[in-house]
């Protein structure tokens, strides 16, 4: 039974998040409308800064920024884990080279049950960490703020 954290780890280690970032940047570079006024009157003071415009579009795109935030959060969370824990996650969650729990346990010289306990501990650390996204319930805040 895979939960949200399992899917998140799998996407991170398999390169899905990187692919989503690249794909969204390509989508944003594709023009959405055709300028039918090409060749019309000339604007003398109009400057077209393609790079600046592209950066503004990318920085204001919610989907792209959420992918970038997801990657940043996971990479920073992994920094607080030990090298052995990161190796276990990489072997288990990389879809390109996914290994069974039996193989992971053999490589790390542990039992399968110990690997499962380590994974549950890592998930618990993630749930309690600042990297886990927890939406704010504004209705509760408004109740306490009203006079």
N, C-alpha and C positions, 0 to 999 in steps of 0.2 A: 504494500500500500504506500504509494509515493505521495508525499505531501508537497506543499509549496516550496519548502526549503530544498527538498530533493530536486525538484524541477529547476530551481534557481541555480543550484550547484552544477547540475548537468548542463544547463545552458552556458554557464560561465566556462567550465572546463572543456566543453565541446566547441567553443568558439562561436556559438550562436549569437551571443550578445555583440561580439565584434562584427559579425556578418550583418546584424540588424543595423548597427551604426553605419557601416559602409553603404548598405542598401538605402537607408533613409537619406544619407547625404547625396547619393546619386538621384534619388527621387526629387530632392529639393533643387537640384541643378537643372532638371528638366522644366522648360518653360510651360506654364499652364495655359496661357492665353497667347493668341496671335495678335500682334500689333498691326491693325489695319491701316494705321496712319503713317506707315513707312513711306517716305518720299514726299510727304506733305510739306507743310511749312517748316522752316528751320528755327530752332531755338538756339539763340546765340550763346547764352550763358549756361546751358545745360551740360553737366559733366556726368559721365557714366563711369562709375568706379565699380567694376565687376566684382573684385575681391571684397571690397567693403560691403557691397550689397549682399554677397553670398554669406559673409560672416554674420551680418545682421539677421538674415533669414534663418541660418542654422542656430543662432543663439536664441531666437524667439520661437523656435519650433518645439512644442511640448513633447512630442513623441521622441525626437532625437535627444533632447535633454534628459528624458527619463531613462533612455538606454545608457547614456553616458553616466548618469547618476548610479544606475544599477551596477555598472562595471566598476565604478570608483568605490562604491560601498563594499562590494565583494572582495576586491583586491586589498582594501584596507582591513577588512575583517580577517582575511587570510594571513595578514602580517602578524596578528596576535597569536596565531597557532604555532605549534612546534613543526619542525621539518617533517617529522614522522606523520603527524596528523595531515599535513598538506599532501604528502606522498600517498597516504591512504585515500584521501578524497580524490586525488588525481587518477589513481588507478581504478577507483570504483565508478566515478562519474563521467569520465571522458568517453563519450559515445563512440569515438573513433577507435579506441583501444580498450574498451570496457572489459573488466575482468570480474570473475565471480568472487564471492566472499571467500571461498576456499583458496583461490589463487592469491588474493590479497593477504589473507592470513599467513599463507606459506611464505610469501615474499617478506613480510614484516616479522616473521617468527613469532606469531601470536596465535591464539585460538580464534575461531570465528566469533565466539560469544564475546571475547574481549574486543574485537573489532566493532561489533554491534554496540557494545557499551561505550566505546570511544566515540562512535558516530552519534549516539544519543547525547553524550556530554557536549560534543561540538554543536549540535542543534540547540541544546539548552543554552549554551553560551551565546549563540547567535540570537535566540529569542530575547535574551536579556540585554543584548548589546544595543548601542546607539545606532548601529547600522540597520537594524530591523525597522522597517517602515511601519509606523503605527499611526493611523489617521486620527486627527483630533476631532472630538465631538463638540462642535460649537454650541449645540443646544444646551449642554451642561454648563458651559462657560457663561452663556447668556443668562441662565437662570440665577447664577451666583452674582453676576454683575448688575442685574437690574435692582433698582432701589424701590 
